[in-house]
């Protein structure tokens, strides 16, 4: 059984930075993609970005590209989401997730992932 636990959320002023962490049980990064999604109040959960199982490829939503960076530390079984130049519209609950299948291309849709974390709240004030 794989468990994902997000942390690092909080309140930050617009233009500031925040780094989220997702600690995973087991050696989940050996062949699984890891992704970040977010869900704002009244909205559907949306894709933020992902990193391939090899760690060599990342892909970001247009809203995150140029501002957010995903990385991972296999030794710690942890994936990170570095968020810079935060905007009020970034306010949401952020979730990390592991791909359902191994050795696959990055999927930008929610249905491609399983083992979701509990989420961590990010609030950006203007």
VMD Tcl script that draws the C-alpha trace (Angstrom):
set ca {
  {0.00 0.00 0.00}
  {1.43 3.34 -1.10}
  {0.82 6.48 0.90}
  {1.48 10.05 -0.17}
  {1.67 12.93 2.29}
  {1.91 16.54 1.16}
  {3.33 19.34 3.26}
  {4.64 22.86 2.92}
  {1.44 24.70 2.18}
  {0.54 27.94 3.85}
  {-0.18 31.60 3.39}
  {2.10 33.60 1.14}
  {1.98 37.05 -0.38}
  {1.60 37.48 -4.12}
  {4.96 37.35 -5.83}
  {6.40 35.13 -3.15}
  {7.61 31.56 -3.25}
  {6.66 28.30 -1.64}
  {7.97 24.75 -1.86}
  {5.64 21.84 -1.42}
  {6.82 18.36 -0.54}
  {5.23 15.00 -1.14}
  {6.62 12.14 0.88}
  {5.85 8.70 -0.47}
  {6.09 5.31 1.12}
  {8.11 2.63 -0.58}
  {10.20 3.05 -3.67}
  {7.46 4.62 -5.74}
  {9.74 6.64 -7.99}
  {11.53 3.73 -9.57}
  {9.08 3.40 -12.44}
  {6.12 5.70 -11.71}
  {5.43 9.22 -12.83}
  {4.60 11.74 -10.13}
  {2.28 14.66 -10.66}
  {0.85 17.69 -8.92}
  {-2.76 18.74 -9.21}
  {-4.67 21.51 -7.54}
  {-8.27 22.25 -6.76}
  {-9.66 25.68 -6.00}
  {-13.02 26.17 -4.29}
  {-15.87 25.54 -6.70}
  {-13.57 24.28 -9.42}
  {-12.52 20.93 -10.77}
  {-9.14 19.50 -9.94}
  {-6.62 20.56 -12.55}
  {-3.23 19.39 -13.65}
  {-0.27 21.48 -12.55}
  {2.75 19.49 -13.63}
  {4.47 16.14 -13.55}
  {7.84 14.49 -13.60}
  {8.59 11.26 -15.40}
  {9.63 8.08 -13.65}
  {13.20 8.63 -14.84}
  {13.28 12.19 -13.59}
  {14.53 13.36 -16.96}
  {11.29 14.84 -18.25}
  {8.91 17.37 -16.76}
  {5.72 18.81 -18.12}
  {3.74 21.77 -16.87}
  {0.37 23.32 -17.39}
  {0.47 26.69 -19.12}
  {-0.53 28.36 -15.87}
  {2.52 26.93 -14.14}
  {5.12 26.97 -16.89}
  {7.96 29.35 -16.16}
  {6.99 29.74 -12.51}
  {6.78 26.24 -11.06}
  {9.42 23.53 -10.99}
  {9.00 19.87 -10.11}
  {11.88 17.79 -8.84}
  {12.35 14.59 -6.90}
  {14.74 13.03 -4.45}
  {14.62 9.27 -4.82}
  {16.75 8.74 -1.74}
  {14.06 10.43 0.33}
  {11.13 9.17 -1.75}
  {10.00 12.75 -2.01}
  {8.79 14.91 -4.88}
  {8.82 18.68 -4.69}
  {6.88 21.50 -6.24}
  {8.78 24.76 -6.16}
  {6.41 27.63 -6.78}
  {7.70 31.10 -7.57}
  {5.99 34.35 -8.50}
  {2.81 33.15 -6.89}
  {-0.47 34.75 -7.83}
  {-3.80 34.88 -6.00}
  {-5.24 32.56 -8.65}
  {-2.77 29.91 -7.49}
  {-4.78 29.59 -4.30}
  {-5.96 26.00 -4.03}
  {-5.48 22.70 -2.32}
  {-2.49 21.03 -3.91}
  {-2.31 17.27 -4.30}
  {0.45 14.96 -5.38}
  {-0.33 11.71 -7.13}
  {1.38 8.65 -8.51}
  {0.69 7.30 -11.97}
  {-1.40 4.16 -12.08}
  {0.84 2.45 -14.59}
  {4.59 2.07 -14.72}
  {6.94 3.11 -17.50}
  {4.43 5.32 -19.28}
  {4.40 8.75 -20.82}
  {3.35 11.69 -18.69}
  {-0.41 11.96 -18.46}
  {-2.01 15.35 -17.88}
  {-5.39 13.91 -16.94}
  {-6.56 12.94 -13.49}
  {-7.58 9.45 -14.54}
  {-3.95 8.54 -15.18}
  {-3.07 8.69 -11.51}
  {-3.81 6.87 -8.31}
  {-2.61 6.98 -4.71}
  {-3.48 10.59 -4.03}
  {-2.22 12.53 -1.06}
  {-4.50 14.32 1.37}
  {-3.63 17.71 -0.05}
  {-2.04 20.84 1.36}
  {-3.62 24.27 1.30}
  {-1.88 27.11 -0.51}
  {-3.29 30.57 -0.07}
  {-1.84 33.53 -1.95}
  {-2.86 36.96 -0.76}
  {-2.89 40.02 -2.98}
}
mol new
graphics top color blue
foreach p $ca { graphics top sphere $p radius 0.5 }
foreach p [lrange $ca 0 end-1] q [lrange $ca 1 end] { graphics top cylinder $p $q radius 0.2 }
display resetview
